[in-house]
Amino acid sequence: MKLRNVALLTALVASSVSLHAQTWRTIDASRQVHDTGAIAAHIDYAAGKLDLRPATGSALYHVTTRYDADQTDPVTRFDTASRVLSLGVHLRSMHMSGGDHEDDAGSMLAELNSAVPMDLSLDLGAVEADLQLGGLHLTDLSLRSGAADVTARFNQPNRGTLRTMTLQVGAAQVKLMDVANAGVSRIVAEVGAGSLSIDLGGTLARDVDITATLAVGGLTLNVSPDEGVFVDERSFLGGFEKAGFTKKADGWYSTNYDAAAHHVRVHLHAFAGGMTLTGMQK
């Protein structure tokens, strides 16, 4: 009987180990540019570390992915008919094997061609992401993040005109730097329990309209003191600090609004969340 129990215990331990086994693999994939027609690029990354930047060569994309073959499937696909590029890593189940190191969740380095116009959408789960978006040719940008920690930078001007930037922030921490260089004219942001920081540093070439819906999370908006700011506020428990603003019939205006060359117009819908404005004082 004792031998039987030992055998049973051994089998259970072996089973447990196999459930948490990891088989690490690395793939390297790319595709050359055959034309410069517009594409839609989707990056769906469930968990791990993501680095995104402009490609230095002539490839449409180049991606290096380190993934756990026991639990995840890498995605590298370009549909020539629909002109849709799909990159990322999908989980086969909600369970990820435990570990004490960051590498346990895998990593992906993706490079995108800077000469090809693209609508870029990113769907990020439990991800630590560093996105170098400056220098790309973006026409639309969508970022949805769950429990992610994301920093996106526009350290160079966008090569195209970015029509709309759509941001959905769950319990994530998302920072966007030098957004004025994106050339964006419209930003739509939804923040659940996380935090969103938008730095409008860089060169603002046109007016920007921002629609922000805040549940219990917060929005920090950094604006140059040279830009005029208007806020149309509809809040319950949240809101923003109104020092330096003048109330008029349709909303709140910064003191320099009429004299400013460019304007940032914020339509704020806040339940318990709040907006913080920085950088406005010279």
C-alpha positions as CSV (number, residue, x, y, z in Angstrom):
1,M,0.0,0.0,0.0
2,K,2.8,2.4,0.9
3,L,4.5,1.8,-2.5
4,R,1.2,2.5,-4.2
5,N,0.9,5.8,-2.3
6,V,4.4,6.7,-3.2
7,A,3.8,5.9,-6.8
8,L,0.6,8.0,-6.8
9,L,2.4,10.9,-5.1
10,T,5.2,10.7,-7.7
11,A,2.7,10.7,-10.5
12,L,0.9,13.8,-9.1
13,V,4.2,15.7,-8.7
14,A,5.2,14.8,-12.2
15,S,1.8,15.9,-13.5
16,S,2.2,19.2,-11.6
17,V,5.6,19.8,-13.0
18,S,4.5,19.1,-16.6
19,L,1.6,21.5,-16.2
20,H,4.0,24.3,-15.4
21,A,6.7,23.3,-17.9
22,Q,8.0,25.9,-20.3
23,T,9.5,25.3,-23.7
24,W,11.1,28.5,-24.9
25,R,11.5,29.1,-28.6
26,T,12.5,32.1,-30.6
27,I,11.3,33.0,-34.1
28,D,12.6,35.6,-36.4
29,A,10.3,36.7,-39.3
30,S,10.2,39.5,-41.8
31,R,8.7,40.5,-45.2
32,Q,10.1,42.8,-47.8
33,V,8.2,45.8,-49.0
34,H,6.7,45.2,-52.5
35,D,4.9,48.6,-52.7
36,T,4.1,51.5,-50.5
37,G,0.3,51.2,-50.5
38,A,-1.4,51.7,-47.1
39,I,-1.8,48.8,-44.7
40,A,-3.6,48.0,-41.4
41,A,-1.2,46.7,-38.8
42,H,-2.6,44.9,-35.7
43,I,-0.4,43.9,-32.8
44,D,-2.1,41.6,-30.3
45,Y,0.2,40.8,-27.4
46,A,-1.1,39.0,-24.3
47,A,1.8,39.0,-21.8
48,G,5.5,39.8,-21.7
49,K,7.7,42.6,-22.9
50,L,7.1,44.4,-26.1
51,D,9.4,46.8,-27.9
52,L,8.1,48.5,-31.1
53,R,10.1,50.9,-33.3
54,P,10.6,52.0,-36.9
55,A,12.5,49.5,-39.1
56,T,16.0,50.6,-40.2
57,G,16.0,48.5,-43.4
58,S,13.6,47.9,-46.4
59,A,11.4,45.3,-44.7
60,L,7.7,45.9,-44.3
61,Y,8.1,44.3,-40.8
62,H,10.8,42.5,-38.9
63,V,9.8,40.7,-35.7
64,T,11.8,38.6,-33.2
65,T,9.6,36.7,-30.7
66,R,10.6,34.7,-27.6
67,Y,7.7,32.6,-26.5
68,D,6.6,29.7,-24.4
69,A,5.6,27.0,-26.9
70,D,3.7,25.1,-24.2
71,Q,1.2,27.9,-23.6
72,T,1.3,30.5,-26.4
73,D,1.2,30.8,-30.2
74,P,3.2,33.5,-32.1
75,V,1.4,35.3,-34.9
76,T,3.2,36.7,-37.9
77,R,0.9,37.1,-40.9
78,F,0.4,39.5,-43.8
79,D,-2.8,39.1,-45.9
80,T,-1.9,40.5,-49.3
81,A,-5.6,40.7,-50.4
82,S,-6.8,42.8,-47.4
83,R,-3.4,44.3,-46.7
84,V,-3.7,43.5,-43.1
85,L,-0.5,42.8,-41.0
86,S,-1.1,40.7,-37.8
87,L,1.7,40.3,-35.2
88,G,1.7,39.1,-31.6
89,V,1.4,36.2,-29.2
90,H,-1.8,34.6,-28.2
91,L,-2.4,32.6,-25.0
92,R,-4.0,29.2,-25.4
93,S,-5.6,29.6,-21.9
94,M,-5.8,32.2,-19.1
95,H,-3.2,30.3,-17.1
96,M,0.4,31.4,-17.4
97,S,3.1,29.3,-15.5
98,G,4.5,31.1,-12.5
99,G,8.0,32.4,-12.2
100,D,10.2,34.9,-10.4
101,H,11.8,36.4,-13.5
102,E,10.6,38.9,-16.1
103,D,11.7,36.6,-18.9
104,D,9.1,34.0,-17.8
105,A,6.5,35.9,-19.9
106,G,8.5,36.1,-23.1
107,S,9.3,39.1,-25.3
108,M,8.8,40.6,-28.7
109,L,10.7,43.1,-30.7
110,A,8.8,44.4,-33.7
111,E,10.0,46.8,-36.3
112,L,7.6,48.5,-38.9
113,N,8.5,50.2,-42.1
114,S,8.5,54.0,-41.8
115,A,7.6,54.7,-45.5
116,V,4.4,52.7,-45.6
117,P,1.2,54.5,-44.4
118,M,-0.6,52.5,-41.8
119,D,-3.5,52.3,-39.4
120,L,-1.9,50.9,-36.3
121,S,-3.8,49.1,-33.5
122,L,-2.4,47.6,-30.4
123,D,-4.2,45.3,-28.0
124,L,-2.1,44.7,-24.9
125,G,-2.7,42.5,-21.9
126,A,-0.2,42.0,-19.0
127,V,2.5,43.7,-21.0
128,E,5.5,46.0,-20.3
129,A,5.7,48.0,-23.6
130,D,8.1,50.6,-25.0
131,L,6.7,52.0,-28.2
132,Q,8.9,54.2,-30.4
133,L,6.3,55.6,-32.7
134,G,8.1,58.7,-34.0
135,G,9.2,58.4,-37.6
136,L,6.5,56.0,-38.6
137,H,3.8,57.0,-41.2
138,L,0.7,56.6,-39.0
139,T,-2.8,57.6,-40.3
140,D,-4.7,56.2,-37.3
141,L,-3.6,54.9,-34.0
142,S,-5.6,52.7,-31.5
143,L,-4.2,51.4,-28.2
144,R,-6.2,49.2,-25.9
145,S,-4.4,48.1,-22.7
146,G,-5.6,45.9,-19.8
147,A,-3.0,45.6,-17.0
148,A,-0.2,46.9,-19.1
149,D,2.6,49.4,-18.3
150,V,3.1,51.3,-21.6
151,T,5.3,54.2,-22.6
152,A,4.8,55.5,-26.2
153,R,7.1,58.1,-27.6
154,F,6.9,60.4,-30.7
155,N,10.6,61.5,-30.6
156,Q,10.4,62.3,-34.3
157,P,7.6,63.8,-36.4
158,N,5.0,61.5,-37.8
159,R,5.5,61.1,-41.5
160,G,1.8,61.3,-42.2
161,T,-1.3,63.0,-40.8
162,L,-2.7,61.2,-37.8
163,R,-6.4,61.6,-38.0
164,T,-7.5,60.0,-34.7
165,M,-5.7,58.5,-31.7
166,T,-8.0,56.2,-29.7
167,L,-6.9,55.1,-26.2
168,Q,-8.6,52.6,-23.9
169,V,-6.9,52.2,-20.5
170,G,-8.2,49.6,-18.1
171,A,-6.1,49.0,-15.0
172,A,-3.0,50.1,-16.9
173,Q,-0.4,52.8,-16.6
174,V,0.0,54.5,-20.0
175,K,2.3,57.4,-20.8
176,L,2.5,59.1,-24.2
177,M,5.4,61.5,-24.8
178,D,5.8,64.3,-27.4
179,V,2.4,63.7,-28.8
180,A,2.4,67.0,-30.7
181,N,4.9,65.4,-33.1
182,A,2.3,62.9,-34.1
183,G,0.4,65.6,-35.9
184,V,-2.8,64.4,-34.4
185,S,-6.0,66.5,-34.5
186,R,-8.3,64.2,-32.4
187,I,-7.8,62.1,-29.3
188,V,-10.4,59.9,-27.8
189,A,-9.5,58.5,-24.4
190,E,-11.4,56.2,-22.0
191,V,-9.8,55.5,-18.6
192,G,-11.2,52.9,-16.2
193,A,-9.2,52.3,-13.0
194,G,-5.8,53.1,-14.4
195,S,-3.9,56.3,-15.3
196,L,-3.2,58.0,-18.6
197,S,-0.6,60.7,-19.2
198,I,-0.5,62.7,-22.4
199,D,2.4,65.0,-23.0
200,L,1.7,67.4,-25.9
201,G,5.4,68.2,-26.2
202,G,7.1,68.6,-29.5
203,T,5.8,70.9,-32.3
204,L,2.0,71.4,-32.4
205,A,1.0,72.0,-36.0
206,R,-2.8,72.2,-35.5
207,D,-5.5,72.4,-32.9
208,V,-6.2,69.3,-31.0
209,D,-9.6,68.1,-29.7
210,I,-9.5,65.6,-26.8
211,T,-12.6,63.7,-25.6
212,A,-11.8,62.1,-22.2
213,T,-14.1,59.8,-20.3
214,L,-12.8,58.9,-16.8
215,A,-14.4,56.3,-14.5
216,V,-12.2,56.2,-11.4
217,G,-8.8,56.6,-13.1
218,G,-6.9,59.8,-13.8
219,L,-5.7,61.8,-16.8
220,T,-2.6,64.0,-16.7
221,L,-2.4,66.4,-19.7
222,N,0.8,68.4,-20.2
223,V,0.4,71.4,-22.4
224,S,2.8,74.1,-23.5
225,P,2.2,77.5,-22.0
226,D,2.0,78.9,-25.6
227,E,-1.2,76.9,-26.3
228,G,-4.6,78.0,-25.4
229,V,-6.8,75.5,-23.5
230,F,-10.5,75.1,-23.4
231,V,-12.3,72.6,-21.1
232,D,-15.9,71.6,-21.4
233,E,-16.4,69.7,-18.1
234,R,-19.2,67.3,-17.2
235,S,-18.3,65.6,-14.0
236,F,-19.9,63.9,-11.0
237,L,-17.2,63.5,-8.3
238,G,-14.2,64.2,-10.5
239,G,-13.1,67.2,-12.5
240,F,-10.0,69.4,-12.8
241,E,-8.3,72.3,-11.0
242,K,-9.6,75.6,-12.5
243,A,-6.9,78.0,-11.3
244,G,-5.9,80.1,-14.3
245,F,-9.2,79.5,-16.2
246,T,-12.1,81.8,-16.8
247,K,-15.7,80.4,-16.9
248,K,-17.8,81.3,-19.9
249,A,-21.1,80.0,-21.2
250,D,-19.8,76.9,-22.9
251,G,-16.9,76.1,-20.6
252,W,-13.6,77.1,-19.1
253,Y,-10.9,79.1,-21.0
254,S,-7.2,79.6,-20.2
255,T,-6.2,83.2,-19.9
256,N,-4.2,83.1,-23.1
257,Y,-6.8,81.3,-25.2
258,D,-7.7,84.2,-27.6
259,A,-4.0,85.1,-28.2
260,A,-2.7,81.6,-28.7
261,A,-1.8,80.3,-32.2
262,H,-3.0,76.8,-31.5
263,H,-5.6,75.4,-29.1
264,V,-6.2,72.3,-27.1
265,R,-9.9,71.7,-26.6
266,V,-10.8,69.1,-23.9
267,H,-14.3,67.6,-23.5
268,L,-14.1,66.0,-20.1
269,H,-16.6,63.4,-18.8
270,A,-15.5,62.4,-15.3
271,F,-17.3,60.2,-12.8
272,A,-14.8,59.8,-9.9
273,G,-11.7,60.3,-11.9
274,G,-9.9,63.6,-12.4
275,M,-7.8,65.5,-14.9
276,T,-4.5,67.3,-14.0
277,L,-3.2,70.0,-16.3
278,T,0.6,70.7,-16.2
279,G,3.1,72.8,-18.1
280,M,0.7,75.7,-18.6
281,Q,2.6,78.3,-16.5
282,K,5.7,80.0,-18.0
